[in-house]
């Protein structure tokens, strides 16, 4: 199940950025690359949180993100291998990678409660952005039924991750 697709993106706050810019229709190989890239980014962010946070709720959330996104990336790779599709790097995946690196550097400078709040707030913002991108761009752009189904399942899971992040953030305030 591609359901865990969701967490891949938590590391980056994309609100107001061009990473998911509307415009040209994406191809399935580009969508696959975006999904995989997002997964790697979220695992990296969650691992940073696991190394920096001492808050039990933040740690539990980060563990969920690692578990879900590593599982999804494996499933995404299995699907692209089955479909004999080579994921294609694109402007969106490159923008995600750049934004993730910038956000990781910013978060690395923080510690304690300030880190926890910034990490989880970023997760909330990112999940909101990704939900919209899945719904309005990635799912409609996908022409392969299996990929589309995985993205739809991912959206449902991602909505759950957003709720989890919002609940965790509320508890931190």
Residue pairs with C-beta under 8 A, 6 or more apart in sequence:
1 75
1 150
1 153
2 35
2 72
2 75
2 76
2 79
2 149
2 150
2 151
2 153
2 154
3 68
3 72
3 153
3 154
3 156
3 157
4 67
4 68
4 69
4 71
4 72
4 75
4 154
4 157
5 35
5 38
5 39
5 69
5 72
5 76
5 150
5 151
5 153
5 154
5 157
5 158
6 68
6 69
6 72
6 127
6 130
6 154
6 155
6 157
6 158
6 159
6 160
6 161
7 39
7 42
7 43
7 46
7 64
7 65
7 66
7 68
7 69
7 72
7 158
7 161
8 35
8 36
8 37
8 38
8 39
8 40
8 41
8 42
8 43
8 69
8 72
8 73
9 38
9 41
9 42
9 96
9 126
9 127
9 129
9 130
10 41
10 42
10 45
10 46
10 65
10 122
10 123
10 126
10 127
10 161
10 165
11 41
11 42
11 44
11 45
11 46
11 48
11 100
11 103
11 104
11 122
11 126
12 19
12 41
12 45
12 96
12 99
12 100
12 103
12 122
12 126
13 99
13 103
13 121
13 122
13 125
13 126
13 129
14 20
14 96
14 99
14 125
14 126
14 129
14 130
15 125
15 128
15 129
17 95
17 99
18 95
19 92
19 95
19 96
19 99
20 92
20 129
20 130
20 132
20 133
20 137
21 91
21 92
22 136
22 137
25 141
26 34
26 90
26 92
26 137
26 138
26 141
27 88
27 141
28 83
28 85
28 142
28 143
28 144
28 147
29 85
29 86
29 87
29 88
30 87
30 88
30 90
30 92
30 93
31 138
31 141
31 142
31 147
31 151
32 76
32 79
32 80
32 85
32 87
32 88
32 147
33 87
33 88
33 89
33 90
33 93
34 90
34 92
34 93
34 96
34 138
35 72
35 76
35 138
35 151
35 154
36 73
36 76
36 77
36 87
37 93
37 96
37 97
38 96
38 130
39 69
39 70
39 72
39 73
39 76
40 69
40 73
41 96
41 97
41 100
42 65
42 69
43 65
43 66
43 69
43 70
43 73
44 100
44 104
45 65
45 100
45 103
45 104
45 107
45 119
45 122
45 123
46 61
46 62
46 63
46 65
46 66
46 69
47 62
47 66
48 104
48 107
48 108
48 119
49 58
49 59
49 61
49 62
49 65
49 115
49 119
50 59
50 62
50 63
50 66
52 107
52 108
52 110
52 111
52 115
52 119
53 59
53 62
53 115
53 116
53 119
54 112
55 113
55 116
55 172
57 168
57 171
57 172
58 116
58 119
58 120
58 168
58 172
61 120
61 123
61 164
61 165
61 168
62 119
64 161
64 164
65 123
65 161
68 157
68 161
72 154
75 150
76 150
79 146
79 147
79 150
80 86
80 87
82 146
83 144
83 146
83 147
85 144
103 122
106 118
107 115
107 118
107 119
107 122
110 118
113 172
116 172
117 169
117 172
117 173
120 165
120 168
120 169
120 172
121 169
123 161
123 165
123 169
124 162
124 165
124 166
124 169
127 158
127 161
127 162
127 165
128 162
130 158
131 155
131 158
131 159
131 162
134 151
134 154
134 155
134 158
135 155
138 151
139 148
139 151
139 152
139 155
142 148
142 151
